[in-house]
Structures are given as structure tokens and as C-alpha cells.
Amino acid sequence: MVQVGVLVVGVSEEETATIEKSLKSAELWFVSTEVEAVACLEEHPSIRIALLDFPSKITLLQKLTQYPIQCIVISHSDTVEEEREAFALGASDYLRRPYSPELLRIRIGLLADSLMGEEENVLFDSLLWQAPIGIAVYSGPDAAHMEMVKANAILLEIMGRTKEELMTIDWKLLTHPEDLEKELVKYAQFSNHEISGYEIEKRFIKPDGSLVWVNMTVSRLYVNQPEAEDYLGIIKDITEQKELEASLRERERIIHSYFSQLPGMAYRCAFDEHWTMQFVSSGCEWLTGYLPEELVDNKVIAFNEVITPLHRKKVREEWKSIINGETPFIQEYEIITKDGDKKWVFDTGRGILDGQGEIVAIEGMLFDISERKRHELVLNYYHNHDEWTDLPNRRFLVSFLEREQKKQGNALLAVNLTAVHALSVAHGFLYSRNLVKQVAMKLQALSDSEHVLFSSYEYQLIFFIKEPADSTTLLSFGRMVSKKVASLLREERVGWGIGLIELSEAPVEEILTNLLVASEQALSDFDTGHEVCVFDEAMQQAMRRRTTIERELAELIKNPSSSSFYLQFQPIWDVKTQTISGFEALSRMKSPSLGSVSPTEFIEIAEKAKLIVPLGKIIINNALQFLSLVEKEGFSSVGVSINISAIQLMNKDFLPSLMKAVEHHRVDTENITLEVTESVFISKFQDVNDLFFLLQQLGMSIAIDDFGTGYSTLSRERELNVNCLKIDKAFIDKLEVLQEKEAITAEIISLAHKLGHTVIAEGVEFENQYNYLKKYQCDKIQGFLFSKPLDISDALVLLKQTNRT
């Protein structure tokens, strides 16, 4: 076993003794807390393995993924779910209590040896975990007491069993009885060191009773230590190969039976322009309708004329390509029977050569495959058609456009029925699918040679429109389609969108994407009465702008220090103390190609592109870095507010990531306020509220941003674990146009105070607004009246000037 340091965290005194006894030769460190563990790791770089109590040290397990060490978790639980959770969080191995000292020694030994992959031998680890075959490691005091200690995921998949099962069930019980005796002989020779290893094809029995064929190679794990009882098993699933062999054997039997019993036409013909028949079997009449004597010597008809004109040239060219006679001729083609019917035949033959290697004749067999061809046509039909609506599908549409129809003058119309999917929740999947089918049937009434209807997606139908007269005609057809859709969907109270696009030389996928964008825009504008939208240059530019912003966001996430993304900080003024109580961190983006981009725009794009979580981490990190500077300047009670999206909040990594940033910057959590909009309470109210409670327990404050403009939480306001309400700017703006008695801002302040919340007014720009807010005891204000958002250096200067005067 490679000598490495072992860190043991959170085990009892009794278990400590067991571990010390098991790992006498190892360098051991025992600690109780996570803080001690991290400190120990920093001080002793020789520590490469950690033993953790689970699940009590789950947070530490996550944290240790940052260090170059392997973790074994020890648990009392016997559930597979907990084991999976441990591995998902980064554990390298999992031990269930009680365990034997010997088992612990083996597990540590193998894990230590695997560290050679980093220092001396990368091959072992790579082979075990990345090889596309099953690998298992067995160890024990002797051959009679072997235990599996490692198995990769491929092995578990092949065996259909968990690692736990494989460790507890004797491999002999898993082996098919017919294969066991043969393997026991080889295993005995191997155990007695008579052979260095063995290879065998055998069957394992899976939990459901099914069998899996494997090719198994057994050898010693350490070739240079032949006395060591550590075995390596390499297992390859050959079930498919075995099934194929069986299938081939069965096919040979069927072919033999086919030739000897089933109707078909054996033939011998000359290699000439007529395929002059020299011999045909009695199956000729059944296959072609002609008697054998009518084909021989072209007495009534030459076989070349039996082949359909479409296939004659193809058959001849195929024969010419293998004229040397060494390669068999195999081809499928159509023939015309004596009655004028068409049949598909399978022709397999070989050239007969003379002594000089010249082809003198062709011998072969013809089989009727018409039925199979009919099945192929049916399969091809379903391959290119939507089984629900029976319309040509997207695959057919793409082929259709690429083949001949993607030219200027033609157009596409998309019917976006995405909103119909919402009905599945209330009425079930079949209800929404049947509704789409009814829409398709309605629209088929508009189909003709100039208007071809396709089913592109589950909830999207597309018309191909051939050379519409002008844009007015195109829009008229779009409204006609919308009217048909409305007859079915209005009573369901769901919207739809009609997108139109004229075809160009652009790639088909780009055209279809643009068409989808137009239909999505129409759907979003449905409530305004604009359910038909034509894709135009402005939409193209908007798409390009969105794509550019999305790409640049992705790039800056890879390079967080990029100057194209930064924070500004707007002071929050305490009305009572007349000092700055904190700053709100505001994101700013300066695109190299687009210039300044509004936070409203790039945050929405980040959310839709699933970039908001990594972007949010950058924002949190930069905001806490600023807070660290503020605290180092001696302002220990000045805080920072950070806007958090609902997507970030619901991410399982949010809290661990936040706390990691807090620890990194060494800031006081009591100076951190997380701002969320009311929309976070729309779904999972209790989960969100519980998370807020946990954050408050950690010292942070929660503020509801833009209060009063979104989802109403008044009915459950007392239940909310929040500290502060930020009155939306819309209410502050109204103070400029309403009489004091008409404004309700004072009532909002009063309500918040009665519920025990601090109140911040946003967007304060004028003195009379400030005087009103001060009169009605608003706690804090934020806005241009006091200060615009500032860069870090300017914010610190203002803070020093204001709070130290």
C-alpha cells in the first residue's frame, strides 16, 4: 500500500481505536470539526485520504472536492439513496458500520494505491473508471476468502446489481450452473499459482433471472507481487455478440430451409445483353408467371425485359462491377410479371469462370420480397410522418426544403401551440394532444398544391406556401389560419402565435429557427391582438443582438475579471441618522460590440440562457469584495444589498456557494442583505420562506424589492421571513403628481412598520418626495436625490465624507 496521510473527521473514541488498529502503518490525524479539518489539510499536504462521518460531515465532503484528496464516508445507514448521495457529492468510497478492521485496511490500501495514478501510474485509475468495460478488484487474506473491493460503473451495469450486492453475494452463485464447473477448474489452478490468470466466456445471472454473456479475464492485481491475494477482473459484455452468433446460426438454418423448401427461382444465364436463361427452376412460374421454357433461350421473353426499365441499367452496372466472379451479386430490384403486376425480388448470384478466368455464366437465386418492401414503405411513411396528426413531420419538411423548395418566392407559416401544453396539467396529456390533432384537421382544409401542412414539433404546425402573390396575400392567409385555430382554442382560453417568413438561401435550420422566433413573438403579443408576426430585419437584428449578448455573457463567466462586466454601488441613506447605512450592488455590462447594455436586458437573457446562476456567483463575489473593503475602512455597520433572482434562489448550490464567498472575503453576514422580487413566492412558497429563515439565522437580512408591483404577498405577509420592504419607484413617482391625501405610499410604510419591517423607498429624485417620506417615517431612501450609482472608489470616498463628518 502506498504510504499516504489519512485524515479522520468526526468519529467516536471507540471507532478511533478501531481505525488506529486497522491502519497501524499509516500516518493518521484525528479531528472533530470542519474548521480543524481544513486547517489540518493546509498544514499537512501529505494528507491524501479523508475518512468522514456521514451525513454529519456532508458540508465538509462538498468542501473537500477543492483539495487533491480522496474521501471515504462512513455511515450507519443501509439505504442505497444515501450511498448515491455521498458519491454524487464527491465521495470516492462508502463504508457501512459495522465494518471489520481488515475491510477498512483493504479499502484504504486500494485507495492509496490508486493515488499512484496522480504520481506514478495514471493507467490504473484511468482503466478502472474510464474504460468501456467492466472492471472489478478483489482482495482477501487468501483465495477462499476473497471480497470485491472495487467495481466501476460499467461492471454494475453489466451485472445489473449494486456494488453492495456484488460484495455480499458469492460470485459462484451468480454464475450459470452450466458454466461453473469449467470455471472452477481454472480458478483452482489460478488460486494455486499454477497459472498466472485465465480467460473464460461465461454467463452471469442478473437479478431478474435474465442472463448476460461475458468474456472475463482474471489476473493478479500486482504482477510484481505474485504472493498478494489481490485479483483484477476485466469483464466485457458479449451478449450482443452471442445473440448475433445465434442469430447467424439460425439464419443459416433458415436460408438452407428457404432454398430447399420455399418458392423461389434458381437460374443459370449467359452474361449477355439479354440475360439469356439457360436454366430456370419450377419456381419461375410462381415468381414471374412465365413457364420455365418460356424464359429459356428467350423463347417468349428475355429476362432483361422482365426487369422493370427503371432498374435494368442499375442491375447491369452492378454485375459489371463484380465481373471477376469472386464477389457474389446481391441486389434488390423490381420485375414485371406475365400478368403485368410488379414484384420486388432479391437476387443473389455468382459468376461462373472458365479455366482462363473468363466469366461464362451466372448462377443464382431469385426470391420474392414484395411483402418486405411493402413493410419498408410503411416504416418509411411513419419515419417521415407524425403518428398523431398523420402529417409530414419535421424530418420530411427539412428534406423537402433542402431538396427543391428552399428558394426565394416561397414562404413558411408556423402555428405555435405551445400554450396548449398547459392544458395537460388540468386535463391530461391526451387532452392537449387531441386538441392539437383537431387543430391539424381544421387546418388541413386549407391544404392544397400551393399550401402544404407539416407537423414540426409536438405543439407546432408549419405550412409551406408556394409563391404567394405578395405580402398582403401572405398575411391574409395567416389571418385565415388564425381564424381556424381560434374556432377551437378560444373556448380553451389559451393563446397561439402565427409566424411568417419568406424563404431565402440561408440554411434550412436557420430559417426554421427564425420562423420559431416569429411565432414565439406572435404568441407573446397574443393578448394585444397581434397573433400574426412576420420575421423581418428588425427581428433578425434583435436576434443577433440577443445572441451577441448571450455569447459575451458566456465569455465573461469564463473570465470573471473581464472589464466588460462590473458593479456600481448606489448609497442607501438612513433618514434618521442622516448617514449612509449601506449600498445596493447594481450590475453593469459594457459590450465590446454593442456598448452599454441595460441590466434589464442582459439579466433576462442570462436567465433564459441558463447563465444566471454562474453570473450570480460573480455578482455575489464582487459585491462581497466591496463589502470587505468597506469593513476594512472601519465601517463595520455599513452593509451591501445584492439582487438575487428566483432561479438562483432555487438552485441547490446557492447557499453553499454564498457561504463559501462569505468565508473567502471574511465579511460579517449581518451586513449582507439579499434583495428578491415578490415573484419568488409564486411557487414553492414554503421552500422559499424556509430558506429565508435559514439565511436570517446565519445573520443576513431579506428585502422584498419593487414591493407592490408584482405578485401580491399581503395575504401571507405575516408569515414571510423578511426584514425589509423596498417601495417601488412607481409609488414614489406618483408623489409628484398626486395630492398628499391621494397617495397610498404612507399606508404602505405604516403597514410595513406594523409588520415589523424596515422600509426603503427607491427612486427618490425630488425634495418634496423626500419630505413626504420623512414625514411618514420612511426608514431609508435610495435615489438620485442623494446619489447616483457609483464606482467602487467614488463610493468609498462618499462614504468617508458622509459618515465621518
Salt bridges, closest charged atoms under 4 A:
GLU15 OE1 - ARG97 NE 2.98
GLU43 OE2 - HIS44 NE2 3.90
ASP53 OD1 - ARG97 NH2 2.93
GLU83 OE1 - ARG96 NH2 3.22
ASP93 OD1 - ARG107 NH1 3.24
ASP93 OD1 - LYS163 NZ 3.31
GLU102 OE2 - ARG105 NH2 2.78
GLU118 OE1 - ARG48 NH2 2.19
GLU119 OE2 - ARG48 NH1 2.36
ASP142 OD1 - HIS145 ND1 2.71
GLU164 OE1 - ARG96 NH1 2.68
ASP170 OD1 - LYS172 NZ 3.66
GLU178 OE1 - ARG203 NH2 3.05
ASP179 OD2 - ARG203 NE 2.99
GLU183 OE1 - LYS202 NZ 2.59
GLU201 OE1 - LYS242 NZ 2.82
GLU229 OE2 - HIS193 NE2 3.84
GLU250 OE2 - ARG253 NH2 2.51
GLU273 OE2 - HIS274 NE2 3.80
GLU294 OE2 - LYS338 NZ 3.07
GLU332 OE2 - ARG372 NH2 2.30
GLU332 OE1 - LYS373 NZ 3.12
GLU363 OE2 - ARG268 NH1 2.42
GLU371 OE1 - ARG374 NH2 2.76
GLU371 OE2 - HIS375 NE2 3.55
GLU376 OE2 - ARG372 NE 3.05
GLU376 OE1 - LYS373 NZ 3.24
GLU404 OE2 - ARG403 NH2 3.81
ASP448 OD1 - HIS451 ND1 2.88
GLU509 OE1 - ARG394 NH2 2.60
GLU537 OE2 - ARG544 NH1 3.94
GLU555 OE2 - ARG551 NE 3.93
GLU584 OE1 - LYS726 NZ 3.04
GLU601 OE2 - ARG545 NE 2.72
GLU604 OE2 - LYS608 NZ 3.18
GLU633 OE1 - LYS800 NZ 3.47
ASP653 OD2 - LYS617 NZ 2.78
GLU663 OE1 - LYS63 NZ 3.51
GLU675 OE2 - LYS726 NZ 2.74
GLU717 OE2 - HIS757 NE2 2.78
GLU719 OE1 - ARG716 NH2 3.15
ASP733 OD1 - LYS729 NZ 3.01
GLU740 OE2 - LYS775 NZ 2.70
GLU762 OE2 - LYS726 NZ 3.47
GLU765 OE2 - LYS729 NZ 3.50
ASP779 OD2 - HIS753 NE2 2.85
